[in-house]
């Protein structure tokens, strides 16, 4: 092969590459847009999920804190450790301590929360009172009436 034929072969390859790049521009743009969109979506999804997880964690913590705090205050008032009231209060406190060590993704979390709620209902029944946990967040639609 001569030097001239090598140059001719190179330009033929370059010509086909130019046409190939023109015809594939849409496909390349779509692939790049997909990669960028996926990356941005993952970032926003992570931030949204993190925020939602924090909010739900705060709500669960407040609810369990209410139940265990109420049980601790009742236990302080009832000094007799033999009474059923004291035993139920201690059970609520033990379940509350176990609640802190649970994996947030496990099903034991909701099971433990329902056990705490059940023991709290038992406690209020033994005390002869009716108390329910209400979150501090209120729905403004229910408050405002015209």
Residue frames as qw, qx, qy, qz and C-alpha x, y, z in Angstrom:
[[0.000, 0.888, 0.460, 0.000, 0.00, 0.00, 0.00],
 [0.394, 0.403, -0.016, 0.826, 1.13, 3.44, -0.76],
 [0.139, -0.214, -0.438, 0.862, 0.94, 6.46, 1.40],
 [0.314, -0.016, -0.234, -0.920, -1.87, 7.93, -0.70],
 [0.560, -0.255, -0.708, -0.347, -4.08, 4.88, -0.31],
 [0.384, -0.296, -0.700, 0.525, -3.75, 5.03, 3.47],
 [0.073, 0.156, 0.164, -0.971, -4.91, 8.62, 3.43],
 [0.460, -0.094, -0.492, -0.734, -7.83, 7.68, 1.20],
 [0.528, -0.286, -0.800, 0.017, -8.84, 4.84, 3.55],
 [0.220, -0.264, -0.546, 0.764, -8.71, 7.15, 6.55],
 [0.242, 0.091, -0.044, -0.965, -10.93, 9.73, 4.93],
 [0.526, -0.186, -0.672, -0.486, -13.44, 7.07, 3.92],
 [0.454, -0.336, -0.755, 0.333, -13.61, 5.92, 7.54],
 [0.077, -0.227, -0.315, 0.918, -13.93, 9.49, 8.71],
 [0.352, -0.067, -0.367, -0.858, -16.74, 10.14, 6.22],
 [0.567, -0.317, -0.727, -0.222, -18.71, 7.15, 7.49],
 [0.369, -0.304, -0.622, 0.620, -18.09, 8.22, 11.10],
 [0.103, 0.073, 0.049, -0.991, -19.48, 11.68, 10.35],
 [0.526, -0.161, -0.489, -0.676, -22.65, 10.24, 8.82],
 [0.563, -0.271, -0.769, 0.134, -22.90, 7.69, 11.59],
 [0.213, -0.222, -0.500, 0.810, -22.64, 10.39, 14.25],
 [0.297, -0.019, -0.143, -0.944, -25.32, 12.46, 12.49],
 [0.620, -0.201, -0.602, -0.461, -27.72, 9.54, 12.30],
 [0.617, -0.286, -0.683, 0.267, -27.04, 8.44, 15.86],
 [0.047, 0.323, -0.268, 0.906, -27.33, 11.90, 17.46],
 [0.629, -0.401, -0.120, -0.656, -30.87, 11.28, 18.66],
 [0.885, -0.206, -0.416, 0.033, -29.95, 7.92, 20.18],
 [0.544, 0.120, -0.430, 0.711, -26.86, 9.31, 21.90],
 [0.176, -0.380, 0.145, -0.896, -28.82, 12.30, 23.23],
 [0.771, -0.375, -0.254, -0.447, -31.54, 10.00, 24.54],
 [0.830, -0.115, -0.458, 0.298, -28.98, 7.78, 26.32],
 [0.322, 0.205, -0.357, 0.853, -27.21, 10.76, 27.89],
 [0.409, -0.399, -0.011, -0.820, -30.54, 12.27, 28.97],
 [0.846, -0.308, -0.391, -0.192, -31.57, 8.96, 30.48],
 [0.686, -0.016, -0.474, 0.551, -28.33, 8.71, 32.49],
 [0.066, 0.257, -0.247, 0.932, -28.61, 12.29, 33.76],
 [0.588, -0.373, -0.173, -0.696, -32.32, 11.89, 34.55],
 [0.843, -0.240, -0.480, 0.036, -31.72, 8.64, 36.40],
 [0.508, 0.064, -0.444, 0.735, -28.94, 10.21, 38.44],
 [0.164, -0.284, 0.129, -0.936, -31.03, 13.27, 39.33],
 [0.725, -0.336, -0.333, -0.501, -34.06, 11.09, 40.12],
 [0.764, -0.156, -0.549, 0.300, -31.98, 8.94, 42.46],
 [0.263, 0.136, -0.374, 0.879, -30.71, 12.02, 44.28],
 [0.399, -0.284, -0.012, -0.872, -34.18, 13.54, 44.68],
 [0.799, -0.258, -0.468, -0.275, -35.67, 10.18, 45.65],
 [0.619, -0.058, -0.579, 0.527, -33.03, 9.69, 48.32],
 [0.029, 0.156, -0.291, 0.943, -33.65, 13.14, 49.77],
 [0.592, -0.275, -0.198, -0.731, -37.41, 12.68, 49.71],
 [0.816, -0.194, -0.544, -0.031, -37.16, 9.23, 51.28],
 [0.452, 0.048, -0.536, 0.712, -34.76, 10.49, 53.93],
 [0.209, -0.218, 0.160, -0.940, -37.13, 13.30, 54.86],
 [0.738, -0.254, -0.326, -0.533, -40.15, 11.01, 54.97],
 [0.750, -0.098, -0.606, 0.247, -38.24, 8.51, 57.11],
 [0.224, 0.119, -0.459, 0.851, -37.24, 11.23, 59.54],
 [0.452, -0.249, -0.009, -0.856, -40.83, 12.45, 59.85],
 [0.829, -0.209, -0.430, -0.289, -42.20, 8.94, 60.42],
 [0.618, 0.020, -0.607, 0.499, -39.44, 8.24, 62.94],
 [0.041, -0.196, 0.339, -0.919, -40.34, 11.36, 64.88],
 [0.655, -0.244, -0.180, -0.692, -44.02, 10.41, 64.87],
 [0.835, -0.142, -0.532, 0.002, -43.31, 6.88, 66.13],
 [0.447, 0.107, -0.542, 0.703, -40.88, 8.17, 68.73],
 [0.265, -0.266, 0.186, -0.908, -43.42, 10.67, 70.03],
 [0.783, -0.240, -0.299, -0.491, -46.10, 8.00, 70.29],
 [0.794, -0.090, -0.542, 0.260, -43.87, 5.50, 72.10],
 [0.245, 0.212, -0.421, 0.847, -42.57, 8.32, 74.30],
 [0.499, -0.352, -0.009, -0.792, -46.13, 9.21, 75.28],
 [0.873, -0.233, -0.370, -0.217, -46.95, 5.64, 76.26],
 [0.722, -0.011, -0.492, 0.487, -43.73, 5.04, 78.18],
 [0.077, 0.316, -0.291, 0.900, -43.80, 8.46, 79.83],
 [0.630, -0.386, -0.083, -0.669, -47.34, 7.96, 81.02],
 [0.892, -0.179, -0.414, 0.018, -46.49, 4.47, 82.30],
 [0.527, 0.158, -0.466, 0.693, -43.44, 5.82, 84.15],
 [0.192, -0.364, 0.214, -0.886, -45.48, 8.55, 85.84],
 [0.804, -0.326, -0.194, -0.459, -48.17, 6.06, 86.89],
 [0.830, -0.018, -0.481, 0.282, -45.49, 3.68, 88.17],
 [0.243, 0.296, -0.422, 0.822, -44.05, 6.49, 90.33],
 [0.482, -0.358, 0.097, -0.794, -47.46, 7.08, 91.90],
 [0.935, -0.209, -0.100, -0.269, -48.14, 3.38, 92.56],
 [0.076, -0.693, 0.697, -0.165, -45.30, 2.26, 94.80],
 [0.776, -0.135, 0.579, -0.211, -46.63, -1.27, 95.30],
 [0.175, 0.464, -0.748, -0.441, -44.68, -3.41, 92.85],
 [0.259, 0.104, 0.956, -0.090, -47.08, -6.30, 93.47],
 [0.482, 0.535, 0.365, -0.590, -50.08, -4.57, 91.91],
 [0.653, 0.437, 0.563, 0.255, -51.28, -5.34, 88.40],
 [0.230, 0.970, 0.063, -0.042, -50.95, -1.67, 87.53],
 [0.285, -0.782, 0.500, 0.240, -47.24, -1.69, 88.35],
 [0.642, -0.058, 0.712, 0.278, -46.68, -4.87, 86.33],
 [0.538, 0.710, 0.427, 0.154, -48.42, -3.43, 83.29],
 [0.035, 0.981, -0.154, -0.112, -46.40, -0.20, 83.61],
 [0.458, -0.559, 0.632, 0.280, -43.17, -2.18, 83.80],
 [0.665, 0.278, 0.649, 0.242, -44.21, -4.19, 80.73],
 [0.379, 0.904, 0.193, 0.048, -44.83, -0.96, 78.79],
 [0.164, -0.894, 0.382, 0.167, -41.44, 0.40, 79.84],
 [0.605, -0.264, 0.698, 0.277, -39.69, -2.84, 78.84],
 [0.610, 0.548, 0.534, 0.206, -41.41, -2.86, 75.45],
 [0.172, 0.984, -0.003, -0.054, -40.44, 0.80, 75.01],
 [0.356, -0.702, 0.557, 0.264, -36.78, -0.02, 75.67],
 [0.635, 0.068, 0.718, 0.277, -36.93, -2.92, 73.19],
 [0.476, 0.810, 0.340, -0.030, -38.54, -0.61, 70.64],
 [0.018, -0.917, 0.298, 0.265, -35.40, 1.54, 70.49],
 [0.369, -0.463, 0.755, 0.280, -33.23, -1.41, 69.45],
 [0.711, 0.389, 0.585, -0.032, -35.41, -2.66, 66.59],
 [0.309, -0.037, 0.561, 0.767, -34.43, -2.45, 62.95],
 [0.344, 0.400, 0.125, -0.840, -36.71, 0.11, 61.26],
 [0.471, 0.255, -0.595, -0.599, -37.26, -2.21, 58.29],
 [0.115, -0.026, -0.988, 0.099, -38.34, -5.24, 60.32],
 [0.467, -0.458, -0.545, -0.524, -41.93, -6.30, 60.89],
 [0.513, -0.353, -0.641, 0.448, -41.21, -6.53, 64.62],
 [0.083, 0.049, -0.135, 0.986, -41.48, -2.75, 64.79],
 [0.485, -0.257, -0.265, -0.793, -45.21, -2.67, 64.09],
 [0.705, -0.291, -0.646, -0.029, -45.75, -5.79, 66.19],
 [0.439, -0.164, -0.511, 0.720, -43.97, -4.20, 69.15],
 [0.135, -0.125, 0.020, -0.983, -45.92, -0.96, 68.71],
 [0.621, -0.319, -0.446, -0.560, -49.21, -2.84, 68.76],
 [0.651, -0.272, -0.640, 0.304, -48.10, -4.64, 71.94],
 [0.209, -0.042, -0.334, 0.918, -47.32, -1.30, 73.57],
 [0.372, -0.212, -0.203, -0.881, -50.73, 0.07, 72.53],
 [0.690, -0.312, -0.609, -0.234, -52.44, -3.02, 73.91],
 [0.539, -0.234, -0.576, 0.569, -50.64, -2.74, 77.24],
 [0.006, 0.065, -0.138, 0.988, -51.50, 0.95, 77.39],
 [0.550, -0.305, -0.382, -0.677, -55.19, 0.17, 76.88],
 [0.696, -0.307, -0.634, 0.137, -54.91, -2.41, 79.64],
 [0.349, -0.082, -0.417, 0.835, -53.32, 0.22, 81.91],
 [0.239, -0.160, -0.038, -0.957, -56.02, 2.80, 81.25],
 [0.667, -0.319, -0.540, -0.403, -58.66, 0.14, 81.85],
 [0.619, -0.254, -0.613, 0.420, -57.09, -0.79, 85.19],
 [0.171, -0.071, -0.274, 0.944, -56.98, 2.87, 86.15],
 [0.135, 0.667, 0.704, -0.201, -60.58, 3.38, 85.06],
 [0.080, 0.718, -0.056, -0.690, -59.77, 6.28, 82.74],
 [0.715, 0.548, 0.394, 0.182, -59.96, 6.85, 79.00],
 [0.100, -0.804, 0.320, 0.491, -56.83, 8.37, 77.45],
 [0.830, 0.425, 0.288, 0.221, -55.75, 8.08, 73.82],
 [0.450, -0.351, 0.290, 0.769, -52.63, 9.26, 72.06],
 [0.443, 0.848, 0.289, 0.004, -53.29, 12.13, 69.66],
 [0.628, 0.136, 0.108, 0.759, -50.48, 13.54, 67.59],
 [0.140, -0.598, -0.187, 0.767, -49.84, 17.26, 67.96],
 [0.004, -0.051, 0.535, 0.843, -50.41, 17.78, 64.26],
 [0.397, 0.488, 0.606, -0.488, -53.96, 18.86, 63.59],
 [0.311, 0.376, 0.670, 0.560, -55.82, 18.94, 60.34],
 [0.043, 0.197, 0.093, -0.975, -56.83, 22.53, 59.59],
 [0.349, -0.210, -0.623, -0.668, -59.84, 21.33, 57.59],
 [0.470, -0.460, -0.749, 0.072, -61.34, 19.96, 60.78],
 [0.289, -0.381, -0.396, 0.784, -60.67, 23.11, 62.79],
 [0.110, 0.184, -0.143, -0.966, -61.92, 25.77, 60.40],
 [0.168, 0.512, 0.841, 0.053, -65.68, 25.81, 59.95],
 [0.054, -0.035, -0.180, -0.982, -67.83, 28.37, 58.18]]
